[in-house]
Amino acid sequence: MPKPQPSMVAINPVIADRAGDFEDWLRTVLVPATRDHRPEQLDRWEVLRATKEEDGQVIFAFFFYGGEAAEWQMEPILAQALGAALAFG
């Protein structure tokens, strides 16, 4: 079954030297937080990583399927999972 058109696309440039750390953070923090606190969203987003760096940055593109833009804000998910002090400190 094909995925519906994205309801939001977010482009996130990451310093090339930190791109691996960012990927690790996605896998070890954001995905588990989403699974635990927003399981209905888990299969409704994906992230793609550029294969080459440009100007010292690697681009990550996030595609979110369905819902409103506010539904896809990471801050509330991270605050639920980590507590406000860790999520924003």
N, CA, C and O atoms as CSV, one atom per row, in Angstrom:
chain,resi,resn,atom,element,x,y,z
A,1,MET,N,N,0.843,-1.172,0.000
A,1,MET,CA,C,0.000,0.000,0.000
A,1,MET,C,C,0.895,1.244,0.000
A,1,MET,O,O,1.749,1.375,0.877
A,2,PRO,N,N,0.726,2.146,-0.945
A,2,PRO,CA,C,1.585,3.333,-0.992
A,2,PRO,C,C,1.281,4.286,0.151
A,2,PRO,O,O,0.155,4.369,0.641
A,3,LYS,N,N,2.330,5.009,0.562
A,3,LYS,CA,C,2.155,5.997,1.618
A,3,LYS,C,C,1.443,7.221,1.062
A,3,LYS,O,O,1.621,7.563,-0.107
A,4,PRO,N,N,0.636,7.886,1.890
A,4,PRO,CA,C,0.016,9.135,1.437
A,4,PRO,C,C,1.080,10.223,1.289
A,4,PRO,O,O,2.208,10.069,1.757
A,5,GLN,N,N,0.719,11.292,0.652
A,5,GLN,CA,C,1.617,12.433,0.519
A,5,GLN,C,C,1.968,12.964,1.909
A,5,GLN,O,O,1.135,12.930,2.815
A,6,PRO,N,N,3.204,13.455,2.079
A,6,PRO,CA,C,3.579,14.008,3.388
A,6,PRO,C,C,2.713,15.212,3.737
A,6,PRO,O,O,2.338,15.996,2.866
A,7,SER,N,N,2.404,15.346,5.017
A,7,SER,CA,C,1.688,16.530,5.475
A,7,SER,C,C,2.667,17.610,5.901
A,7,SER,O,O,2.295,18.775,6.043
A,8,MET,N,N,3.933,17.215,6.107
A,8,MET,CA,C,4.959,18.185,6.470
A,8,MET,C,C,6.317,17.599,6.091
A,8,MET,O,O,6.558,16.402,6.242
A,9,VAL,N,N,7.179,18.452,5.605
A,9,VAL,CA,C,8.555,18.090,5.306
A,9,VAL,C,C,9.443,19.058,6.074
A,9,VAL,O,O,9.225,20.268,6.026
A,10,ALA,N,N,10.438,18.540,6.779
A,10,ALA,CA,C,11.371,19.386,7.529
A,10,ALA,C,C,12.784,19.060,7.072
A,10,ALA,O,O,13.166,17.894,6.979
A,11,ILE,N,N,13.545,20.092,6.793
A,11,ILE,CA,C,14.930,19.944,6.379
A,11,ILE,C,C,15.808,20.364,7.549
A,11,ILE,O,O,15.643,21.449,8.106
A,12,ASN,N,N,16.743,19.492,7.915
A,12,ASN,CA,C,17.588,19.751,9.076
A,12,ASN,C,C,19.053,19.599,8.684
A,12,ASN,O,O,19.533,18.476,8.538
A,13,PRO,N,N,19.779,20.719,8.509
A,13,PRO,CA,C,21.212,20.612,8.248
A,13,PRO,C,C,21.962,20.311,9.545
A,13,PRO,O,O,21.660,20.880,10.594
A,14,VAL,N,N,22.938,19.414,9.461
A,14,VAL,CA,C,23.726,19.015,10.618
A,14,VAL,C,C,25.200,19.161,10.241
A,14,VAL,O,O,25.599,18.797,9.135
A,15,ILE,N,N,25.996,19.685,11.148
A,15,ILE,CA,C,27.432,19.790,10.906
A,15,ILE,C,C,27.951,18.393,10.569
A,15,ILE,O,O,27.670,17.427,11.279
A,16,ALA,N,N,28.702,18.299,9.488
A,16,ALA,CA,C,29.127,16.999,8.962
A,16,ALA,C,C,29.807,16.131,10.018
A,16,ALA,O,O,29.559,14.926,10.077
A,17,ASP,N,N,30.650,16.719,10.844
A,17,ASP,CA,C,31.345,15.953,11.878
A,17,ASP,C,C,30.402,15.393,12.936
A,17,ASP,O,O,30.779,14.489,13.681
A,18,ARG,N,N,29.184,15.916,13.013
A,18,ARG,CA,C,28.220,15.473,14.023
A,18,ARG,C,C,27.081,14.643,13.431
A,18,ARG,O,O,26.184,14.225,14.163
A,19,ALA,N,N,27.102,14.399,12.128
A,19,ALA,CA,C,26.003,13.686,11.474
A,19,ALA,C,C,25.821,12.279,12.049
A,19,ALA,O,O,24.688,11.843,12.246
A,20,GLY,N,N,26.901,11.573,12.316
A,20,GLY,CA,C,26.794,10.242,12.917
A,20,GLY,C,C,26.181,10.300,14.305
A,20,GLY,O,O,25.365,9.451,14.665
A,21,ASP,N,N,26.578,11.310,15.092
A,21,ASP,CA,C,25.999,11.490,16.429
A,21,ASP,C,C,24.502,11.783,16.335
A,21,ASP,O,O,23.711,11.288,17.138
A,22,PHE,N,N,24.126,12.592,15.346
A,22,PHE,CA,C,22.708,12.923,15.159
A,22,PHE,C,C,21.916,11.668,14.803
A,22,PHE,O,O,20.825,11.450,15.330
A,23,GLU,N,N,22.458,10.849,13.916
A,23,GLU,CA,C,21.792,9.584,13.582
A,23,GLU,C,C,21.647,8.695,14.806
A,23,GLU,O,O,20.590,8.103,15.023
A,24,ASP,N,N,22.698,8.598,15.606
A,24,ASP,CA,C,22.631,7.809,16.842
A,24,ASP,C,C,21.560,8.353,17.774
A,24,ASP,O,O,20.813,7.585,18.381
A,25,TRP,N,N,21.480,9.682,17.891
A,25,TRP,CA,C,20.465,10.306,18.753
A,25,TRP,C,C,19.067,9.973,18.252
A,25,TRP,O,O,18.178,9.676,19.049
A,26,LEU,N,N,18.868,10.020,16.944
A,26,LEU,CA,C,17.559,9.654,16.394
A,26,LEU,C,C,17.187,8.228,16.801
A,26,LEU,O,O,16.069,7.969,17.245
A,27,ARG,N,N,18.154,7.298,16.640
A,27,ARG,CA,C,17.892,5.883,16.941
A,27,ARG,C,C,17.711,5.604,18.422
A,27,ARG,O,O,16.859,4.801,18.805
A,28,THR,N,N,18.515,6.270,19.268
A,28,THR,CA,C,18.529,5.911,20.692
A,28,THR,C,C,17.641,6.792,21.571
A,28,THR,O,O,17.295,6.405,22.687
A,29,VAL,N,N,17.275,7.963,21.077
A,29,VAL,CA,C,16.446,8.867,21.883
A,29,VAL,C,C,15.092,9.123,21.229
A,29,VAL,O,O,14.056,8.828,21.824
A,30,LEU,N,N,15.088,9.665,20.021
A,30,LEU,CA,C,13.821,10.085,19.416
A,30,LEU,C,C,12.910,8.911,19.073
A,30,LEU,O,O,11.719,8.947,19.381
A,31,VAL,N,N,13.448,7.874,18.442
A,31,VAL,CA,C,12.595,6.731,18.090
A,31,VAL,C,C,12.024,6.054,19.334
A,31,VAL,O,O,10.824,5.781,19.362
A,32,PRO,N,N,12.828,5.768,20.371
A,32,PRO,CA,C,12.228,5.181,21.581
A,32,PRO,C,C,11.204,6.115,22.254
A,32,PRO,O,O,10.184,5.647,22.760
A,33,ALA,N,N,11.471,7.417,22.260
A,33,ALA,CA,C,10.511,8.355,22.859
A,33,ALA,C,C,9.198,8.336,22.091
A,33,ALA,O,O,8.123,8.367,22.689
A,34,THR,N,N,9.284,8.286,20.774
A,34,THR,CA,C,8.069,8.218,19.955
A,34,THR,C,C,7.339,6.905,20.196
A,34,THR,O,O,6.117,6.889,20.345
A,35,ARG,N,N,8.072,5.820,20.235
A,35,ARG,CA,C,7.457,4.503,20.472
A,35,ARG,C,C,6.727,4.469,21.813
A,35,ARG,O,O,5.631,3.918,21.911
A,36,ASP,N,N,7.333,5.057,22.846
A,36,ASP,CA,C,6.757,5.003,24.188
A,36,ASP,C,C,5.625,6.012,24.400
A,36,ASP,O,O,4.674,5.728,25.129
A,37,HIS,N,N,5.717,7.185,23.772
A,37,HIS,CA,C,4.765,8.252,24.085
A,37,HIS,C,C,3.845,8.652,22.941
A,37,HIS,O,O,2.838,9.322,23.174
A,38,ARG,N,N,4.161,8.263,21.721
A,38,ARG,CA,C,3.303,8.543,20.564
A,38,ARG,C,C,3.330,7.355,19.597
A,38,ARG,O,O,3.658,7.523,18.423
A,39,PRO,N,N,2.991,6.167,20.079
A,39,PRO,CA,C,3.121,4.974,19.224
A,39,PRO,C,C,2.312,5.070,17.936
A,39,PRO,O,O,2.670,4.442,16.939
A,40,GLU,N,N,1.245,5.831,17.936
A,40,GLU,CA,C,0.431,5.969,16.722
A,40,GLU,C,C,1.182,6.709,15.613
A,40,GLU,O,O,0.783,6.646,14.450
A,41,GLN,N,N,2.256,7.403,15.961
A,41,GLN,CA,C,3.028,8.145,14.971
A,41,GLN,C,C,4.243,7.362,14.460
A,41,GLN,O,O,4.867,7.779,13.484
A,42,LEU,N,N,4.577,6.286,15.068
A,42,LEU,CA,C,5.843,5.608,14.792
A,42,LEU,C,C,6.032,5.261,13.317
A,42,LEU,O,O,7.126,5.445,12.783
A,43,ASP,N,N,5.013,4.774,12.663
A,43,ASP,CA,C,5.145,4.383,11.260
A,43,ASP,C,C,4.691,5.480,10.300
A,43,ASP,O,O,4.488,5.227,9.112
A,44,ARG,N,N,4.533,6.689,10.812
A,44,ARG,CA,C,4.035,7.784,9.977
A,44,ARG,C,C,5.085,8.850,9.702
A,44,ARG,O,O,4.749,9.951,9.264
A,45,TRP,N,N,6.359,8.535,9.956
A,45,TRP,CA,C,7.413,9.481,9.608
A,45,TRP,C,C,8.653,8.702,9.200
A,45,TRP,O,O,8.847,7.546,9.577
A,46,GLU,N,N,9.475,9.367,8.427
A,46,GLU,CA,C,10.746,8.777,8.025
A,46,GLU,C,C,11.753,9.898,7.844
A,46,GLU,O,O,11.395,11.064,7.675
A,47,VAL,N,N,13.010,9.518,7.883
A,47,VAL,CA,C,14.083,10.490,7.713
A,47,VAL,C,C,15.065,9.948,6.680
A,47,VAL,O,O,15.395,8.762,6.666
A,48,LEU,N,N,15.516,10.842,5.829
A,48,LEU,CA,C,16.517,10.510,4.824
A,48,LEU,C,C,17.751,11.358,5.077
A,48,LEU,O,O,17.655,12.520,5.471
A,49,ARG,N,N,18.919,10.756,4.842
A,49,ARG,CA,C,20.191,11.448,5.029
A,49,ARG,C,C,20.852,11.624,3.671
A,49,ARG,O,O,20.922,10.676,2.889
A,50,ALA,N,N,21.334,12.822,3.383
A,50,ALA,CA,C,22.067,13.057,2.147
A,50,ALA,C,C,23.304,12.172,2.112
A,50,ALA,O,O,23.900,11.884,3.150
A,51,THR,N,N,23.683,11.747,0.928
A,51,THR,CA,C,24.832,10.865,0.800
A,51,THR,C,C,26.155,11.623,0.801
A,51,THR,O,O,27.209,11.035,1.044
A,52,LYS,N,N,26.104,12.920,0.530
A,52,LYS,CA,C,27.326,13.729,0.506
A,52,LYS,C,C,27.125,14.969,1.359
A,52,LYS,O,O,26.017,15.491,1.484
A,53,GLU,N,N,28.214,15.423,1.935
A,53,GLU,CA,C,28.157,16.688,2.668
A,53,GLU,C,C,28.355,17.842,1.692
A,53,GLU,O,O,28.973,17.690,0.638
A,54,GLU,N,N,27.824,18.977,2.063
A,54,GLU,CA,C,27.990,20.181,1.261
A,54,GLU,C,C,28.216,21.349,2.206
A,54,GLU,O,O,27.449,21.553,3.146
A,55,ASP,N,N,29.254,22.102,1.958
A,55,ASP,CA,C,29.609,23.243,2.808
A,55,ASP,C,C,29.739,22.836,4.271
A,55,ASP,O,O,29.355,23.591,5.163
A,56,GLY,N,N,30.282,21.639,4.519
A,56,GLY,CA,C,30.509,21.177,5.881
A,56,GLY,C,C,29.257,20.703,6.599
A,56,GLY,O,O,29.279,20.516,7.815
A,57,GLN,N,N,28.154,20.503,5.861
A,57,GLN,CA,C,26.901,20.057,6.461
A,57,GLN,C,C,26.361,18.834,5.739
A,57,GLN,O,O,26.623,18.616,4.556
A,58,VAL,N,N,25.602,18.046,6.483
A,58,VAL,CA,C,24.855,16.922,5.924
A,58,VAL,C,C,23.382,17.248,6.135
A,58,VAL,O,O,22.974,17.626,7.234
A,59,ILE,N,N,22.598,17.102,5.090
A,59,ILE,CA,C,21.170,17.414,5.173
A,59,ILE,C,C,20.391,16.153,5.538
A,59,ILE,O,O,20.577,15.091,4.944
A,60,PHE,N,N,19.519,16.298,6.524
A,60,PHE,CA,C,18.556,15.266,6.891
A,60,PHE,C,C,17.175,15.811,6.522
A,60,PHE,O,O,16.834,16.938,6.880
A,61,ALA,N,N,16.389,15.015,5.814
A,61,ALA,CA,C,15.034,15.418,5.433
A,61,ALA,C,C,14.045,14.508,6.161
A,61,ALA,O,O,14.123,13.283,6.075
A,62,PHE,N,N,13.128,15.128,6.869
A,62,PHE,CA,C,12.095,14.409,7.608
A,62,PHE,C,C,10.779,14.531,6.852
A,62,PHE,O,O,10.403,15.622,6.422
A,63,PHE,N,N,10.085,13.419,6.690
A,63,PHE,CA,C,8.779,13.387,6.046
A,63,PHE,C,C,7.767,12.887,7.064
A,63,PHE,O,O,7.939,11.818,7.650
A,64,PHE,N,N,6.723,13.659,7.268
A,64,PHE,CA,C,5.679,13.333,8.237
A,64,PHE,C,C,4.371,13.132,7.483
A,64,PHE,O,O,3.984,13.967,6.667
A,65,TYR,N,N,3.700,12.032,7.757
A,65,TYR,CA,C,2.505,11.653,7.007
A,65,TYR,C,C,1.269,11.771,7.885
A,65,TYR,O,O,1.165,11.113,8.920
A,66,GLY,N,N,0.339,12.613,7.466
A,66,GLY,CA,C,-0.928,12.780,8.158
A,66,GLY,C,C,-0.825,13.722,9.343
A,66,GLY,O,O,0.260,13.973,9.868
A,67,GLY,N,N,-1.961,14.232,9.748
A,67,GLY,CA,C,-2.014,15.108,10.904
A,67,GLY,C,C,-1.615,16.540,10.596
A,67,GLY,O,O,-1.313,16.899,9.458
A,68,GLU,N,N,-1.623,17.331,11.631
A,68,GLU,CA,C,-1.267,18.746,11.549
A,68,GLU,C,C,0.199,18.925,11.926
A,68,GLU,O,O,0.791,18.071,12.586
A,69,ALA,N,N,0.774,20.042,11.500
A,69,ALA,CA,C,2.181,20.326,11.804
A,69,ALA,C,C,2.443,20.299,13.312
A,69,ALA,O,O,3.481,19.799,13.746
A,70,ALA,N,N,1.522,20.826,14.111
A,70,ALA,CA,C,1.714,20.870,15.565
A,70,ALA,C,C,1.840,19.468,16.165
A,70,ALA,O,O,2.506,19.280,17.184
A,71,GLU,N,N,1.210,18.506,15.541
A,71,GLU,CA,C,1.257,17.120,16.019
A,71,GLU,C,C,2.670,16.539,15.918
A,71,GLU,O,O,3.005,15.585,16.620
A,72,TRP,N,N,3.488,17.116,15.047
A,72,TRP,CA,C,4.815,16.573,14.781
A,72,TRP,C,C,5.935,17.293,15.520
A,72,TRP,O,O,7.107,17.024,15.254
A,73,GLN,N,N,5.622,18.176,16.412
A,73,GLN,CA,C,6.646,18.868,17.180
A,73,GLN,C,C,7.366,17.876,18.095
A,73,GLN,O,O,6.722,17.113,18.815
A,74,MET,N,N,8.684,17.888,18.067
A,74,MET,CA,C,9.465,16.948,18.877
A,74,MET,C,C,9.514,17.334,20.349
A,74,MET,O,O,9.612,16.456,21.207
A,75,GLU,N,N,9.448,18.617,20.659
A,75,GLU,CA,C,9.628,19.051,22.046
A,75,GLU,C,C,8.678,18.371,23.026
A,75,GLU,O,O,9.129,17.909,24.074
A,76,PRO,N,N,7.372,18.291,22.727
A,76,PRO,CA,C,6.484,17.615,23.697
A,76,PRO,C,C,6.807,16.138,23.888
A,76,PRO,O,O,6.698,15.618,24.999
A,77,ILE,N,N,7.202,15.461,22.818
A,77,ILE,CA,C,7.550,14.044,22.922
A,77,ILE,C,C,8.790,13.873,23.795
A,77,ILE,O,O,8.835,13.007,24.669
A,78,LEU,N,N,9.793,14.711,23.545
A,78,LEU,CA,C,11.028,14.623,24.333
A,78,LEU,C,C,10.793,15.010,25.785
A,78,LEU,O,O,11.373,14.400,26.682
A,79,ALA,N,N,9.950,16.015,26.037
A,79,ALA,CA,C,9.651,16.404,27.414
A,79,ALA,C,C,8.965,15.262,28.158
A,79,ALA,O,O,9.255,15.018,29.329
A,80,GLN,N,N,8.058,14.565,27.481
A,80,GLN,CA,C,7.402,13.415,28.110
A,80,GLN,C,C,8.415,12.313,28.416
A,80,GLN,O,O,8.381,11.709,29.488
A,81,ALA,N,N,9.305,12.061,27.476
A,81,ALA,CA,C,10.248,10.962,27.624
A,81,ALA,C,C,11.391,11.269,28.573
A,81,ALA,O,O,11.800,10.407,29.350
A,82,LEU,N,N,11.915,12.491,28.520
A,82,LEU,CA,C,13.133,12.825,29.259
A,82,LEU,C,C,12.910,13.784,30.417
A,82,LEU,O,O,13.780,13.934,31.275
A,83,GLY,N,N,11.759,14.430,30.447
A,83,GLY,CA,C,11.534,15.510,31.392
A,83,GLY,C,C,12.007,16.809,30.757
A,83,GLY,O,O,12.932,16.810,29.945
A,84,ALA,N,N,11.383,17.890,31.121
A,84,ALA,CA,C,11.678,19.177,30.495
A,84,ALA,C,C,13.140,19.584,30.665
A,84,ALA,O,O,13.736,20.128,29.735
A,85,ALA,N,N,13.724,19.333,31.826
A,85,ALA,CA,C,15.107,19.767,32.077
A,85,ALA,C,C,16.087,19.093,31.122
A,85,ALA,O,O,16.986,19.749,30.597
A,86,LEU,N,N,15.927,17.805,30.893
A,86,LEU,CA,C,16.826,17.095,29.981
A,86,LEU,C,C,16.501,17.385,28.525
A,86,LEU,O,O,17.407,17.473,27.697
A,87,ALA,N,N,15.225,17.536,28.202
A,87,ALA,CA,C,14.818,17.746,26.818
A,87,ALA,C,C,15.274,19.098,26.306
A,87,ALA,O,O,15.593,19.238,25.125
A,88,PHE,N,N,15.310,20.097,27.182
A,88,PHE,CA,C,15.609,21.457,26.730
A,88,PHE,C,C,16.829,22.075,27.395
A,88,PHE,O,O,17.181,23.217,27.100
A,89,GLY,N,N,17.478,21.337,28.286
A,89,GLY,CA,C,18.596,21.877,29.043
A,89,GLY,C,C,19.837,21.828,28.313
A,89,GLY,O,O,20.873,22.250,28.827
